Amino acid sequence: MLRDRLHRGANRAHQRPFTGASPTCHRLSGQKRHGWLAMSAASDTATVTTLKAAGEGRTVAGKITEPTGKTDKGMIDTQPPRGTRDFFPEDMRLRNWLFGEFAAVSTAFGFEQFDAPVLESEELFVRKAGEEITDQLYNFEDKGQRRVALRPELTPSLARLVLQRGKTLPLPAKWFAIGQCWRYERMTRGRRREHYQWNMDIVGVSGVEAEAELLAAVVMLFERVGLSSRDVGIKVSSRKVLQSVMSQFGVPPESFAKVCVIVDKLDKIGRVKVESELADLGVAPSTIDGVLSAMSLTSLEQLADLLGPNSEAVQDLTRLFQLAEGYGYKEWLVFDPSVVRGLAYYTGVVFEGFDREGKLRAICGGGRYDRLLGAFGGDNAPMAGFGFGDAVIVELLKESGKLPAPPHRVDDVVVPLDASLRPAASGIASRLRRGGRSVDLVLEAKKMKWAFKHAEKLNASRLVLVGASEWERGNVVVKDLAKFEQMEVPADSLV
């Protein structure tokens, strides 16, 4: 009975019956196989949307929208808050793919995963160095009159956890996290008010070997998602470069962090504006010229000529490039002393990933921050790490045509062909699931044509049909969608 229905369903769905008369196995001809492939190619048309979206508005289904202000009576505004995103199933497939790549690289380097609350104490992020991040906090007073903030980055949370463990933390510690962050800022392409960030951090290693290892992880991620050194590069410098130059010109140490924050905006606001802000800070014109001239150097040789070969900055960067050559990623690195990073806590080597065409903001950034724990009242420890956002890398992959569209997949679709067979089909689905297979159990009465299309839409490996006469014999019919075969098999042997 099921075999007759199966043939009728196949004829209706594809206008081609299965061939052969064997009660246990049928194989499709090349022509019929083409028909199945054509249907498969026309299946799952879901596109990666929300993660691709960018711009000033809010995002839904991948489009930038603004509320019209007109809603039906009693109808809520279905758009997410401005600067945030919805993740429909097709978007989650892309997000899970990207996060899976983050995690795979981290575990390949022997790192352990951690996380912390999105809601943290405000004092963890409020610093007095003129950083933009302080003004971009989502901060408020909770019902207990405590000042709290949604975390804008993950590094301070990491520092809090390290302080919490204290001397019981085995060193070196290598931790990674993938967490949501919030910043109230002007939105541009690849920049939103909420985003996810991948962090890798090393605690307890004082040499640039830590930075070299972190850079190797960044390069591996780029390679895993299909990017080469022709597509992206990593600008490398050291905060010690700027510190040495400022020392030569007699700038007091207490001004260093504020100067770094201003110089970091050189690419964003231009030299004239940077000169103006440095002058407002009280930096002398000759010092401004000297600082900005040093920021335009293009080689370590020039840096050595300026600071001397025994300079810590020169020695650190020389060693880093030697290690990069050993790792095999030296061609990815570009010496650029104008990279100082906008966060005040960096103390040594700093770096930023960038697209070679210069269309996007920094892809990632990080460096050494040996004095962050001391700023929170603890004992300083050598620390280095980076943050890598989800938005810019997606924009870059989309721009280069390398953004995947991961399909929805299940192993089996189980279809009861009669209401009385639903308990039997439920039992089969449960057993397959306990065995580790992903199973979609059809919960309503559906025609055979629909079942075929549904199985291919879900990229299923098999279609399991529970029919009356076969079930009386203790069997089910299995359609192997990869091999284009169908077989009647004992239900209790199905795995």
URNOR-V535970 format. One record per pair of residues at least 4 apart in sequence whose C-alpha atoms are under 7 Angstrom apart, sorted by the first residue. I is the first residue (numbers start at 1). J is the second residue. D is the distance in Angstrom with one decimal. If there is no record, write none. Layout:
<<I:J:D> <I:J:D>>
//
This chain:
<<1:5:6.4> <1:469:6.0> <2:6:5.9> <2:467:5.2> <2:469:6.8> <3:7:6.2> <4:8:6.2> <5:9:5.9> <6:10:6.1> <6:448:6.9> <7:11:6.1> <7:17:5.7> <7:18:6.6> <8:12:6.2> <9:13:6.0> <9:448:4.6> <9:449:5.1> <10:14:5.7> <10:15:6.8> <10:16:6.5> <10:17:5.8> <10:449:6.7> <11:15:4.2> <11:16:5.0> <11:17:5.2> <12:449:6.2> <13:449:4.8> <14:35:7.0> <16:32:6.8> <18:26:6.5> <18:28:6.4> <19:26:6.2> <19:27:6.8> <19:28:6.6> <20:26:5.9> <22:26:6.8> <24:487:4.6> <24:488:5.1> <25:485:6.3> <25:486:5.3> <25:487:4.6> <26:485:5.2> <26:486:5.4> <27:484:5.8> <27:485:4.8> <28:32:5.6> <28:33:5.8> <28:484:5.7> <28:485:6.9> <29:33:6.0> <30:34:6.3> <31:35:6.7> <32:36:6.6> <33:37:6.2> <34:38:6.1> <35:39:6.4> <36:40:6.2> <37:41:6.1> <38:42:6.4> <39:43:6.3> <40:456:5.8> <43:456:6.7> <43:457:4.9> <44:457:5.2> <46:90:6.2> <47:90:6.5> <47:405:6.4> <48:52:6.9> <48:90:6.0> <48:91:5.5> <48:94:6.8> <48:405:5.8> <49:53:6.5> <49:61:5.7> <49:62:4.0> <49:91:6.2> <50:59:6.4> <50:60:6.3> <50:61:5.6> <50:62:3.9> <50:85:6.7> <50:86:6.8> <50:87:6.4> <50:91:6.1> <51:91:6.5> <51:391:6.8> <51:394:6.8> <52:62:6.5> <52:394:6.4> <52:395:6.1> <53:59:6.6> <53:62:5.1> <53:63:6.2> <53:64:6.8> <54:188:6.8> <54:189:4.9> <54:190:6.1> <55:64:6.9> <55:187:6.2> <55:188:5.1> <55:189:5.2> <56:187:5.3> <56:188:6.3> <57:64:5.1> <57:65:5.4> <57:66:5.8> <57:82:6.3> <57:83:6.6> <58:64:5.6> <58:65:5.4> <58:66:6.4> <58:80:6.6> <58:81:6.7> <58:82:4.7> <58:83:5.3> <58:84:6.3> <59:63:5.5> <59:64:4.9> <59:65:6.1> <59:84:6.9> <59:85:5.4> <59:86:7.0> <60:64:7.0> <60:79:6.6> <60:85:6.7> <60:86:6.0> <71:75:6.0> <80:84:6.2> <80:85:6.3> <80:86:6.6> <83:187:7.0> <83:192:5.2> <83:193:4.9> <83:194:6.7> <84:192:6.8> <84:193:6.2> <84:194:5.6> <87:91:5.1> <87:92:5.6> <88:92:6.2> <89:93:6.3> <90:94:6.7> <91:95:6.2> <92:96:5.8> <93:97:6.2> <93:406:5.8> <94:98:6.3> <94:405:6.5> <94:406:6.1> <95:99:6.1> <96:100:5.8> <97:101:6.4> <98:102:6.4> <99:103:6.2> <100:104:6.0> <101:105:6.2> <101:221:6.9> <102:106:6.3> <102:198:6.7> <102:221:7.0> <103:107:6.1> <104:108:6.0> <105:109:6.5> <105:217:6.4> <105:220:6.9> <105:221:6.4> <106:110:6.5> <106:111:5.4> <106:176:6.7> <107:111:5.3> <107:112:7.0> <111:174:4.9> <111:175:5.1> <111:176:6.2> <112:174:6.3> <112:175:4.7> <112:176:5.9> <113:175:5.6> <113:176:4.8> <113:177:5.5> <114:175:6.5> <114:176:6.1> <114:177:5.4> <115:177:5.9> <116:157:6.5> <118:150:5.6> <118:151:5.5> <118:180:6.9> <119:148:6.7> <119:149:5.7> <119:150:4.6> <119:151:6.1> <120:148:5.7> <120:149:5.5> <120:150:6.2> <120:151:6.2> <121:147:6.3> <121:148:4.4> <121:149:6.0> <122:126:6.5> <122:139:6.7> <122:147:5.5> <122:148:4.4> <122:149:4.9> <124:156:6.3> <125:134:6.7> <126:134:5.6> <127:134:6.8> <129:257:6.0> <129:258:5.2> <129:344:6.4> <130:258:6.2> <130:261:6.9> <131:261:6.3> <131:342:6.6> <131:343:6.4> <132:136:6.3> <133:137:6.4> <136:183:5.1> <136:184:4.6> <136:185:5.8> <137:149:6.6> <137:152:6.6> <137:183:5.6> <137:184:6.1> <138:149:5.5> <138:150:5.5> <138:182:6.9> <138:183:6.4> <138:184:6.2> <139:148:5.6> <139:149:4.0> <139:150:6.5> <140:147:5.8> <140:148:5.7> <140:149:6.4> <141:145:5.4> <141:146:5.3> <141:147:4.5> <141:148:6.1> <142:146:5.4> <142:147:6.6> <142:148:6.9> <150:182:6.0> <151:181:5.5> <151:182:5.9> <152:181:4.8> <152:182:4.7> <152:183:5.4> <153:181:5.7> <154:158:6.4> <155:159:6.2> <156:160:6.2> <157:161:6.4> <158:162:6.2> <159:163:6.1> <159:373:6.2> <160:164:6.1> <161:165:6.4> <162:166:6.2> <163:378:6.6> <165:169:5.5> <171:203:6.7> <171:204:5.4> <172:202:6.8> <172:203:5.4> <172:204:4.6> <172:205:6.3> <173:202:5.7> <173:203:5.0> <173:204:6.7> <174:201:5.9> <174:202:4.7> <174:203:6.5> <175:200:5.9> <175:201:5.5> <175:202:6.6> <176:199:5.3> <176:200:4.3> <176:201:6.2> <177:198:5.7> <177:199:5.2> <177:200:6.7> <178:196:6.7> <178:197:5.5> <178:198:4.5> <178:199:6.4> <179:196:5.3> <179:197:5.5> <179:198:6.8> <180:194:6.9> <180:195:5.7> <180:196:4.3> <180:197:6.3> <181:194:5.6> <181:195:5.4> <181:196:5.9> <181:197:6.9> <182:193:5.5> <182:194:4.5> <182:195:6.5> <183:193:4.9> <183:194:6.4> <184:193:5.3> <185:193:6.2> <187:191:5.4> <187:192:5.3> <190:391:4.9> <190:392:4.5> <190:395:6.5> <191:391:6.8> <195:389:6.8> <195:390:6.7> <195:391:6.9> <196:389:5.8> <196:390:5.5> <197:387:6.1> <197:388:5.3> <197:389:4.3> <197:390:6.1> <198:387:5.6> <198:388:4.9> <198:389:6.2> <199:385:7.0> <199:386:5.5> <199:387:4.6> <199:388:6.3> <200:385:5.4> <200:386:5.7> <201:384:5.6> <201:385:4.0> <201:386:6.6> <202:210:6.6> <202:383:5.7> <202:384:5.4> <202:385:6.2> <203:382:6.0> <203:383:4.5> <203:384:6.7> <204:381:6.2> <204:382:5.1> <204:383:6.1> <205:210:6.2> <205:382:5.7> <205:383:6.8> <206:382:5.1> <208:212:6.2> <208:316:6.5> <208:320:6.1> <209:213:6.2> <210:214:6.3> <210:384:6.7> <211:215:6.1> <211:367:6.8> <211:384:6.5> <212:216:6.2> <212:320:6.1> <212:323:6.4> <212:324:6.4> <213:217:6.5> <214:218:6.5> <214:385:6.9> <215:219:6.2> <216:220:6.2> <217:221:6.3> <218:222:6.4> <219:223:6.2> <220:224:6.1> <221:225:6.4> <222:226:6.5> <222:227:5.1> <222:228:6.9> <223:227:5.2> <223:228:6.1> <226:402:6.8> <227:231:6.0> <228:232:6.5> <229:233:5.8> <229:331:6.8> <229:332:5.2> <230:356:6.9> <231:355:6.0> <231:356:5.5> <232:354:5.6> <232:355:4.4> <232:356:5.1> <233:332:4.9> <233:333:5.9> <233:334:6.9> <233:353:5.8> <233:354:5.5> <233:355:6.4> <233:356:6.5> <234:332:5.9> <234:333:4.9> <234:334:6.0> <234:351:6.5> <234:352:5.4> <234:353:4.3> <234:354:6.1> <235:333:5.9> <235:334:4.7> <235:335:5.8> <235:336:5.7> <235:339:7.0> <235:351:5.4> <235:352:5.2> <235:353:6.3> <236:333:6.6> <236:334:6.0> <236:335:5.0> <236:336:5.7> <236:339:6.9> <236:350:5.9> <236:351:4.4> <236:352:6.8> <237:335:6.0> <237:336:5.7> <237:337:5.0> <237:339:6.0> <237:349:5.7> <237:350:5.4> <237:351:6.3> <238:313:6.2> <238:340:6.8> <238:348:5.0> <238:349:3.9> <238:350:5.3> <239:243:6.2> <239:340:5.8> <239:347:5.7> <239:348:4.9> <239:349:6.2> <239:350:6.8> <240:244:5.9> <240:313:5.3> <240:348:5.8> <241:245:6.4> <241:313:5.6> <242:246:6.1> <243:247:6.1> <243:256:6.9> <244:248:6.3> <245:249:6.5> <245:291:6.3> <246:250:6.2> <246:251:5.2> <246:291:6.9> <247:251:5.8> <249:287:5.8> <255:259:6.2> <256:260:6.2> <257:261:6.4> <257:344:5.3> <258:262:6.4> <259:263:6.1> <259:278:6.9> <260:264:5.9> <260:340:6.2> <260:342:6.7> <261:342:4.7> <261:343:6.8> <261:344:6.8> <262:274:6.3> <262:277:7.0> <263:274:6.5> <264:338:6.9> <264:339:6.3> <264:340:5.5> <264:341:5.6> <264:342:5.5> <265:269:5.9> <266:270:5.0> <266:271:5.9> <266:274:6.2> <269:273:6.0> <269:274:7.0> <270:274:6.4> <271:275:6.0> <272:276:6.3> <273:277:6.2> <274:278:6.1> <275:279:6.1> <275:288:6.6> <276:280:6.2> <277:281:6.3> <278:282:6.6> <278:283:5.6> <279:283:5.1> <279:284:6.6> <283:287:6.5> <283:288:6.5> <284:288:6.3> <285:289:6.3> <286:290:6.2> <287:291:6.0> <288:292:6.1> <289:293:5.9> <290:294:6.2> <291:295:6.4> <292:296:6.6> <295:337:5.0> <295:338:4.6> <296:337:6.9> <296:338:6.9> <297:302:6.4> <297:303:6.8> <297:337:6.7> <298:335:6.5> <298:336:6.4> <299:303:6.5> <299:335:6.3> <300:304:6.1> <300:314:7.0> <301:305:6.3> <302:306:6.3> <303:307:6.0> <303:314:6.8> <304:308:4.7> <304:309:4.9> <304:314:6.1> <307:311:6.0> <309:314:6.3> <310:314:7.0> <310:315:6.7> <311:315:6.2> <312:316:5.9> <313:317:6.1> <314:318:6.0> <315:319:6.1> <316:320:6.1> <317:321:6.2> <318:322:6.3> <319:323:6.3> <320:324:6.1> <321:325:6.2> <321:330:6.5> <322:326:6.5> <323:327:6.2> <324:328:6.0> <324:329:5.5> <324:330:4.8> <325:329:6.1> <325:330:4.9> <339:350:7.0> <339:351:6.8> <340:350:6.3> <341:350:6.8> <345:369:5.7> <345:371:6.9> <345:372:5.9> <346:367:6.5> <346:368:5.5> <346:369:4.4> <347:368:5.7> <347:369:5.1> <347:370:6.3> <348:367:6.8> <348:368:5.1> <348:369:7.0> <349:367:5.2> <349:368:5.6> <350:366:5.7> <350:367:4.0> <350:368:6.5> <351:365:5.5> <351:366:5.5> <351:367:6.0> <352:362:6.2> <352:364:5.5> <352:365:4.2> <352:366:6.6> <353:362:5.7> <353:363:5.0> <353:364:5.0> <353:365:6.3> <354:362:5.1> <354:363:5.5> <355:359:7.0> <355:360:6.6> <363:388:6.6> <363:389:6.9> <363:392:5.6> <363:393:6.2> <364:387:5.8> <364:388:4.4> <364:389:6.5> <365:386:5.5> <365:387:5.7> <365:388:6.7> <366:385:5.6> <366:386:3.8> <366:387:6.1> <367:384:5.5> <367:385:5.6> <367:386:6.3> <368:383:5.9> <368:384:4.1> <368:385:6.6> <369:383:5.5> <369:384:5.8> <370:380:6.4> <370:381:5.7> <370:382:4.5> <370:383:5.2> <371:375:6.6> <371:380:5.3> <371:381:6.9> <372:376:6.8> <372:380:6.8> <373:377:6.6> <373:378:5.2> <373:379:6.0> <373:380:5.0> <373:381:6.9> <374:378:4.8> <374:379:5.3> <374:380:4.8> <390:394:6.5> <391:395:6.4> <392:396:6.2> <393:397:6.1> <394:398:6.1> <394:403:6.9> <395:399:6.1> <396:400:6.2> <397:401:6.0> <397:402:4.9> <397:403:4.8> <398:402:6.0> <398:403:5.0> <408:458:5.7> <408:459:6.8> <409:458:5.2> <409:459:5.0> <409:460:6.0> <410:438:5.2> <410:439:6.0> <410:440:6.9> <410:458:6.1> <410:459:6.4> <410:460:4.9> <411:437:5.9> <411:438:5.1> <411:439:5.9> <411:460:5.0> <411:461:5.0> <411:462:6.4> <412:438:6.5> <412:439:4.8> <412:440:6.3> <412:460:5.5> <412:461:5.9> <412:462:4.8> <412:463:5.8> <412:464:6.8> <413:439:5.8> <413:440:4.8> <413:441:5.9> <413:455:6.0> <413:460:6.6> <413:462:6.4> <413:463:4.9> <413:464:5.9> <414:425:6.6> <414:429:6.6> <414:440:6.3> <414:441:4.9> <414:442:6.2> <414:463:6.1> <414:464:4.6> <414:465:6.0> <415:425:6.9> <415:441:6.4> <415:442:5.4> <415:464:6.1> <415:465:5.0> <415:466:6.1> <416:421:5.6> <416:422:5.6> <416:425:5.6> <416:465:6.1> <416:466:4.8> <416:467:6.6> <417:421:7.0> <417:465:7.0> <417:466:5.9> <417:467:5.4> <418:422:7.0> <421:425:6.2> <421:466:7.0> <422:426:6.0> <423:427:6.2> <424:428:6.4> <425:429:6.2> <425:466:6.4> <426:430:6.1> <427:431:6.2> <428:432:6.2> <429:433:6.1> <429:439:6.3> <429:441:6.5> <430:434:6.2> <431:435:6.3> <432:436:6.6> <432:437:5.6> <432:495:6.1> <433:437:4.9> <433:438:5.9> <433:439:6.3> <446:450:6.3> <446:451:6.8> <447:451:6.4> <448:452:6.3> <449:453:6.4> <450:454:5.9> <451:455:6.1> <452:456:6.5> <453:457:6.0> <454:458:6.3> <455:459:6.3> <455:460:5.3> <455:463:6.5> <456:460:5.9> <461:480:6.2> <461:481:5.4> <461:482:6.2> <462:478:6.6> <462:479:5.4> <462:480:4.7> <462:481:5.5> <463:478:5.7> <463:479:4.9> <463:480:6.7> <464:476:6.9> <464:477:5.9> <464:478:4.6> <464:479:6.4> <465:476:6.0> <465:477:5.1> <465:478:6.3> <466:471:6.6> <466:476:5.2> <466:477:6.7> <467:471:5.9> <467:476:6.8> <468:472:6.2> <469:473:6.7> <470:474:6.4> <470:475:5.0> <470:476:5.7> <471:475:5.0> <471:476:6.2> <474:490:5.8> <474:491:5.9> <475:488:6.3> <475:489:5.3> <475:490:4.2> <475:491:4.8> <476:488:5.6> <476:489:5.6> <476:490:6.4> <476:491:5.7> <477:486:6.8> <477:487:5.5> <477:488:4.3> <477:489:6.3> <478:486:5.4> <478:487:5.2> <478:488:6.2> <479:485:5.8> <479:486:4.1> <479:487:6.5> <480:484:5.6> <480:485:5.1> <480:486:5.9> <490:494:6.7>>
//
